[in-house]
């Protein structure tokens, strides 16, 4: 059923995607640093190529002899589904990969372990799991893009959902060292208190308008983090 659904999906596409010491020393370094933006990689330039690669991998699986693709195709396809937050297709793919291929290619299990962290909304776990593996050359760029996309979403979620958050928790949430995370939020116009070790997010303009009008967003903030697709 999963393969038939994906065939229809493809046809439709064709017709029409350190703690205290660090904290205490951070403020002076931030004040002396040049203005910049949150140290988060932007994936916009590679979005089209990842979408194209996804289409190619799907076609290769569909056209594979006996319906069994090669491990590199499975690995890229699974990672790309995670990047695009397409958890349904990721689950279908994981189920139909032959057990013998899974057991002989540990990278596939590593990719799926990242997917499990995404499914559990374990954001620190996502970064930890990605960083814990030595990815192949074909998968590494996708996993790096996934890490960066997750970081951007986490940053956006915190700015929308929190009035204050412990700096260490925020750093874990965005997968950065505390010093780097605090530096980034100060450069974004957020506030931080070195005594309480709290950071106070600055609401995005669009979200602030919702609050000013008394309008509740259509999705809870936690759903916004792992919304459909990647930016």
C-alpha positions in Angstrom: 0.0 0.0 0.0 2.9 2.4 0.8 4.4 1.8 -2.6 1.1 2.4 -4.4 0.5 5.6 -2.5 4.0 6.8 -3.4 3.5 6.0 -7.0 0.4 8.2 -7.1 2.4 10.8 -5.2 5.2 10.8 -7.8 2.7 11.0 -10.7 1.0 13.9 -9.1 4.4 15.6 -8.7 5.1 15.1 -12.3 2.0 16.9 -13.1 2.3 19.9 -11.0 9.3 20.2 -3.1 30.8 24.6 30.3 28.6 26.2 32.2 29.3 28.9 34.8 32.7 29.9 33.5 31.4 30.1 30.1 28.4 32.1 31.2 30.4 34.7 33.2 32.9 35.2 30.4 30.4 35.4 27.6 29.1 38.9 28.2 32.4 40.7 27.6 33.2 38.7 24.5 29.7 39.3 23.1 30.0 43.1 23.7 33.3 43.1 21.8 32.1 40.9 19.0 30.8 42.4 15.7 27.1 42.4 15.2 25.7 39.4 13.4 23.0 36.9 13.3 22.2 33.7 15.2 24.9 31.2 14.1 22.4 29.0 12.2 23.2 27.7 8.8 20.7 28.6 6.1 19.6 25.8 3.8 17.8 27.9 1.2 20.4 27.5 -1.5 20.4 23.7 -1.2 16.7 23.2 -0.8 16.1 22.8 -4.5 18.9 20.3 -5.0 17.6 18.2 -2.0 14.2 18.2 -3.5 15.6 17.1 -6.8 17.6 14.4 -5.1 14.5 13.1 -3.3 12.7 12.7 -6.6 15.7 10.9 -8.1 16.0 8.5 -5.1 12.3 7.7 -5.2 12.4 6.9 -8.9 15.5 4.8 -8.4 13.7 2.7 -5.7 10.6 2.3 -7.9 12.7 1.2 -10.9 15.1 -1.1 -8.9 15.2 -4.7 -10.1 12.8 -6.7 -8.0 11.8 -3.6 -6.1 15.0 -3.8 -4.0 17.2 -0.7 -4.1 20.8 -0.4 -3.1 21.8 0.6 0.4 23.0 4.1 -0.6 19.7 4.8 -2.3 17.8 3.6 0.8 20.1 5.7 3.0 19.7 8.9 1.1 16.0 8.5 0.7 15.4 7.8 4.4 17.6 10.8 5.3 15.8 13.0 2.8 12.4 12.1 4.2 13.6 13.1 7.6 14.9 16.4 6.2 11.5 17.2 4.7 9.8 16.0 7.9 7.9 13.4 5.9 7.6 11.0 8.8 4.9 8.9 7.2 7.1 8.0 4.1 10.1 7.6 6.4 8.2 4.9 8.4 6.9 3.2 5.3 10.4 3.1 3.8 12.0 1.7 7.0 9.4 -1.1 7.1 9.9 -2.2 3.5 13.8 -2.1 3.6 14.7 -5.8 3.7 16.0 -6.9 7.1 19.1 -8.4 5.5 20.0 -5.0 4.1 19.3 -3.3 7.4 21.6 -5.7 9.3 24.4 -5.4 6.8 24.4 -1.6 6.7 24.6 0.0 10.1 24.2 3.5 8.7 20.6 2.8 7.9 19.9 2.1 11.6 21.8 5.2 12.5 19.6 7.3 10.2 16.5 5.7 11.6 17.6 6.4 15.2 17.6 10.1 14.2 14.1 9.6 12.9 13.1 8.1 16.3 14.4 11.2 18.1 12.4 13.4 15.8 9.3 11.3 16.4 9.8 11.6 20.1 10.4 15.4 19.8 13.7 14.8 21.6 15.5 17.8 20.2 18.8 17.5 22.1 18.7 13.9 21.2 18.4 14.8 17.5 21.7 16.7 17.6 23.4 14.1 19.7 22.4 11.3 17.5 23.5 13.1 14.3 26.8 14.0 15.8 27.4 10.5 17.1 27.7 8.9 13.7 30.3 8.9 11.0 28.0 9.4 8.0 28.9 8.4 4.4 29.7 11.1 1.9 26.3 10.7 0.3 24.4 11.0 3.6 26.5 13.5 5.5 25.3 16.7 3.7 21.7 15.7 4.3 22.2 15.0 8.0 24.0 18.4 8.3 21.0 20.1 6.6 18.6 18.2 8.9 20.6 19.4 12.0 20.5 23.0 10.8 16.8 22.9 9.9 16.0 21.5 13.3 18.0 24.2 15.0 16.2 26.9 13.0 12.8 25.5 14.0 13.9 25.2 17.7 15.0 28.8 17.7 11.7 29.9 16.2 9.7 27.8 18.6 11.4 29.2 21.7 10.9 32.8 20.4 7.2 32.0 20.1 6.5 29.8 23.0 8.6 31.2 25.9 8.8 34.5 27.8 12.0 33.2 29.5 14.0 30.1 29.5 17.1 28.8 31.3 20.2 29.5 29.1 21.5 25.9 29.5 18.1 24.5 28.5 17.9 26.8 25.5 21.5 25.9 24.4 20.6 22.2 24.6 17.4 22.9 22.6 19.2 24.5 19.7 22.2 22.2 19.9 24.8 24.8 20.6 27.4 25.5 23.4 26.0 27.9 26.0 28.4 30.7 25.1 27.5 30.5 21.4 23.8 30.3 22.1 23.8 33.3 24.4 25.9 35.3 22.0 23.5 34.5 19.2 20.4 35.5 21.1 21.9 38.8 22.3 22.8 39.6 18.7 19.1 38.9 17.8 17.8 41.5 20.2 16.9 39.0 23.0 17.8 39.8 26.6 19.8 37.7 29.1 20.4 37.9 32.9 23.8 36.6 34.1 22.5 36.4 37.7 19.5 34.2 37.0 21.0 32.6 33.9 17.8 33.2 32.1 17.3 34.4 28.5 14.2 36.3 27.5 13.2 35.8 23.8 12.1 38.6 21.5 8.9 37.7 19.9 8.9 37.6 16.1 7.0 40.5 14.6 4.3 38.3 13.0 3.7 36.3 16.2 3.7 39.5 18.3 0.9 40.8 16.2 -1.2 37.7 17.0 -0.6 38.3 20.7 -1.5 42.0 20.4 -4.8 41.1 18.7 -5.6 38.4 21.1 -5.6 35.8 18.4 -4.4 32.3 19.2 -2.3 30.7 16.4 -3.9 27.7 14.7 -1.2 25.3 15.9 0.3 24.9 19.3 4.0 26.1 19.5 5.3 22.5 19.8 3.7 21.6 16.5 5.2 24.6 14.9 8.7 23.2 15.5 8.1 20.1 13.4 5.7 21.6 10.9 5.3 20.2 7.4 8.3 20.4 5.1 11.5 22.3 5.6 12.1 25.9 4.9 
